[in-house]
Amino acid sequence: MSSSLDNDYFTRSARSSTDNTSAMTRCEPISVDPRIQEEIDNGDTDYSPSDLNETFSVTSSIYQYREENGRTYHRYKDGAYMLPNDEIEQDRLDIVHHLCLLLLSGRLTLVPIDKPKRVLDVGTGTGIWAIAMADHLPEDSEIIGTDLSPIQPTWVPPNCRFEIDDAECDWTFPKGYFDFIHTRHLALSIRDWPAYIARLYRHLAPGGWIEINEHGLTGHSDDGTFYQHSPLNVYLEKLRSYAAKAGFMVNNNPGAKLKKLVKQAGFVDVEHTAYKLPWGPWPEEERLKELGKWTVVAFESGASAYGLALLTRVGGLKREEAQAVCDDAVKNVKDKRLHVYNYQHFIIARKPRIGEKPPAAIDAE
């Protein structure tokens, strides 16, 4: 285990800004690989498995849970979380972790903190981020991952452990306990974001940092190839509609909304960084092309992971109807003529040190 943390893992993003310009509008347009158009002109309009390099696998879980729509879901706080927890979903979560590493150029976080003593990963999923963090911190550090489902491995670094807990209920940890709290993709888990962010503040030590990573549920394209009537947009519109009906936060710019809430909670040094995440290997830039490949692989199971429970429980669709909506969206994403992306939002912020007065909360972006 490393006795010190590489600087690459804790580096303030050069793309961050504290001004009031929208983080989304600061993102550059994505250039389409001209070879994609040549293939389309030759009648090759869909990505093949070789285009996507689908070779990802992880260890399966031994646990069994409630089955619904052909997927399994946790029983603890049954129905509170809309995503499944089966082996297929565990694979997807690990792919998402890989995507985030690619987005952040190999870094585990954007927070500018050196060797935090106590770290909490809320909604840890398979625990892959917590384990990676434990590997890069000294053995006397403490990394805790919490989740509704016990799907984490039993063989972990000695400075890492996992607990079953609900992020929206009061935590048993002492106040001011953690130096760093990390949270990723809880948009379909958290209904009361102000209360959740207040909980982060309460259990963070003075001077400690948080990072909230969320993604937008809206598709975009820089060249007009993402149409309103496309199967992918139909899927995303239903997702947003039913998520809002279920009480979850739905916002075209969730990063800006979260930044405002974080400031209102009393945090300082609040920064919002947005990244474009292409869906498909259509970009010209190799790094973005690699991201696009993995995004499609993740979406092959992610479409139903995000969609089935919402479409059936909230939207009232039959299982076959809901599955068809998801399948059509996946097929649409594999069309080379579609150059769509969404935004990944990262909010980092610091709790004021003892004696430090936070500035008055202001609207941002």
Order of alpha helices (4+ residues) and beta strands (2+ residues): alpha-alpha-beta-beta-alpha-beta-alpha-beta-beta-beta-alpha-beta-alpha-alpha-beta-alpha-alpha-beta
